[in-house]
Amino acid sequence: MVYQSSSTQRQVQLSSAELLMLIISELILIVRDSGKGFACYIADLLSRCKVQKVVLHCVLSSVHSMKTSASDTTVVTPPNEPSSSRQTFTEEIVRFNDPLDECVRGCRFRASEHTEGYQVQLLRLLLALIMLEHQVNTQKGEDDTGPPVANTAAKPTGGSGYNLKFNAGLNIPQQPMFLAAILSALRQEHMKPLHQHWTTLVASSLPFMDLSLPHVVLHVIKQLCVNVEKLAAFYGQPGHKASCAACCIPADYAVTQVEALTVLCHYCLLDNTQQVSHAFSQQLLAGTASIHMGIPGANPGQIFNNLIHVFMPTPLQQDLASNKDKTGQLDPHVTSRRTVLSHLPRIIASVAVLWQAVTRGAEWEHQSCVLGSARIVKHQLLEFLSPISLHHGANFVAAIAVAWQERRQAHYTKVIPVANTDQQVLVYLVGAIRAMPIDTLVQTVHQVVKQPPPIHGAIKDLMLEVSVLELFYCYMQTNSGSQLVESWASLLILLKDGLTLSPPAQFLMLAILNEFVQKSPPLAEKKDQKDLQDITAKCGVTCRTRLDRKTGVQNPVESMEGGLPLFFYAKAGSLPLLIPPPLEEMSCMRTT
C-alpha cells in the first residue's frame, strides 16, 4: 500500500512538471503578442508565487539526491556514528519517497528511473522558465535585471558547499544556484547518462543569458574540458581498468561532450547569426526521448523540440542579432568572446589529449567503442577546431604554442627543437586542419610573433614567439618542398621581421630558413632568388653577432662563398650545429 501510494505520488510529480512547462510555453506566446502591462503582470505573478525559486530548489534537490545515491548511504548507520556518516532527516524522507533499486539498467550507482526522468522534466521546465523571463523583460523594455553576475557560483562559500542562496530580482541564469546545479551535475560521473540533457539546457539558454553569458559559459566550458580529458583513457587501451562509475557511460558520450563544447565555443566565437540555428541543432537535442518518463503516451522529445521552435520566433532572432547594450555596459557577446579566446589554450590542451588518444593507431581508429567511434570523435574534433582556426587564427596558433611549451620536456636546452611524442600530436593536429594550409599558417605565425594575443593564466616564463616558431619549424618538416615554395612570399616577410626578435627566436629563424633551402626546389623567379640571398646573409650576420656576444662561444666559423654566410657552430653543448645547404645548391639559387 505504501509503495503504491509512493508510485502514484511520483506520477503526480512528473505530470505536474510537464503541465507547468506547457502552461509556461503558452504564456510565452501570449506575452509576446501582448503589451507591457501583461508582461509586468506575469513578472509580478512569478515573483509572488516564487516559481523560479521553487524550480531551482527542485533541480538542486534532484542533483543532490543523485549525488547521495551514488555513495553508500542507503544503509542505516547506528546512532553512535558521527553525524557526517549518518543520513539527515531530510535525506531519510527522500529515500522513503524514492527508494533505490538494486540495479538500474545494470548499474548500481545510478538513481532510480523516476529520479532521472523527473530531473529531465525539471530541466525542460527550467528552460521554458528562462525563455519566459527573457520574453517578459523584452516586452518590458529591459535588457537585463540586476547587476552583472559575480563569481559566487564557482567558488565554495566556506567549507564545501556552494552559495545556494536565491537572490530575488535576478534572472535564473544570474542565480548562483543555476550554475552550481550545472557544474555539480557535470562533475558527477554516475550522472553521465544525463549530461547531454544538462548541456542541452545550457546550449538552448545561451541566447537568453544576457549579462551572465560570459560567466556561465566559461565555467561550463572548463568543466567540459575536464570531462573530455578523462575520456582519453578509454581509447586505445583495451586493458584499461574502468572506474567504478564506468558502467554509467552512455553510448556516444564522447561525441555528445565534444559537440556540446563545440556549440558553446562557436556561439561565443563565431558570428551569432550563424550560431542561433546551430545551437538548436537536432543532433544536440537527439536522445532527449531516451529517458523513460513514466507517463503513458508522453513523447518528451517531440514536446521539447516543439518548445524550441515555439520559443524562437523570427522577431526574437532579430533582437538577438541586433542586441546592443543600452546601459553603457559591454556587450555580453563581446565579453564572452574575449573570455573564451583568452582561455583557448586550456581548451586546446584538453582537446589535444583526446585527439592523441583517438589517433594513437590506425587499427584503433576503426574499432567500436561505447564512448563513440574514434573516427567519428576525430571528425567531431576537426569540426570544432576548423572554424576557430579560420576566424581566430592568431588565437588558435597561440593556444597551440602554449600547449607546445607545456608539453616540453623538463630541462630542455636545445635551440633547434626536436619534437617529443606529445608535441608531435600538436603538429599532426595542425596538419589535419584543412582550413589552415601552410601559407595561411605562415601568415598567422607572423601575426602571433608581431602582436601576441592575450592569454589567461599563461605559464611562468612563457616565450610565446619561441614556442610558436618551434612549432612551425617542426611543422615544416612534415611538408614537401613544393608546399614550402608556395609559402615563400609569406615566409620572407616572417624572416625579415624575425631579425628583431630575441636571440632564441633569431636562431630559430635561421633554422627555418635552412629547412626551406634544404627541402624546396630552386626558386624560378630571379627576384625570389635575390630575396633568398639577401635574407640568408642578414640572418647569418645577425646570428653571428649574437654568438660573438656569448662568452661561452669559441671561434665561430664562417663559410663564405661570395660573401654569403652559410653556417655557424659553437662550443659543444651550448648550441647545436646549423647544417648548411650544399654549396652547389646555393650557387644554383644565385645564378641568373
Buried (B, 14 or more C-beta within 10 A) or exposed (E): EEEEEBEEEBBEBBBEBBEBBBEBBEBBEEBBEBEEEBBEEBBEEBEEEEBBBEBBBBBBBBBBBBBBBBEEBEEEEEEEEEEEEBBEEEBEEBBEEBEBEEEBEEBBBBBBBBBBBBBBBBBBBBBBBBBBBBBBBBBBEBBBBBEBBEEBBBEEEEEEEBBBEBBEEBBBBBBBBBBBBBBBBBBBBBBBBBBBBBBBBBBBBBBBBBBBBBBBBBBBBBBBBEBBBBBBBBBBEEEEEEEEBBBBBBEBBBBBBBBBBBBBBBBBBBEBEEBBEBBBEEEBBBBBBBBBBBBEEBEBBEBBBEBBEBBBBEEBBEEBEEBEBEEEEEEBBEBBBBBBBBBBBBBBBBBBBBBBBBBBEEEBBEEEBEBBBBBBBBBBBBEBBBBBBBBBBBBBBBBBBBBBBBBBEEEEEEBBBEBEEBBBBBBBBBBBBEBBBBBBBBBBBBBBBBEBBEBBEBEEEBBBBBBBBBBBBBBBEBBEEEBBBBBBEBBBEBBBEBBEBEBBBBBBBBBBBBBBBBBBEBBEEEEBBBBBBEBBBBBBEBBBEBBEEBEEBEEBEEEEEEEBBBBBBBEEEBBBEBEBBEEEEBEEBBEE
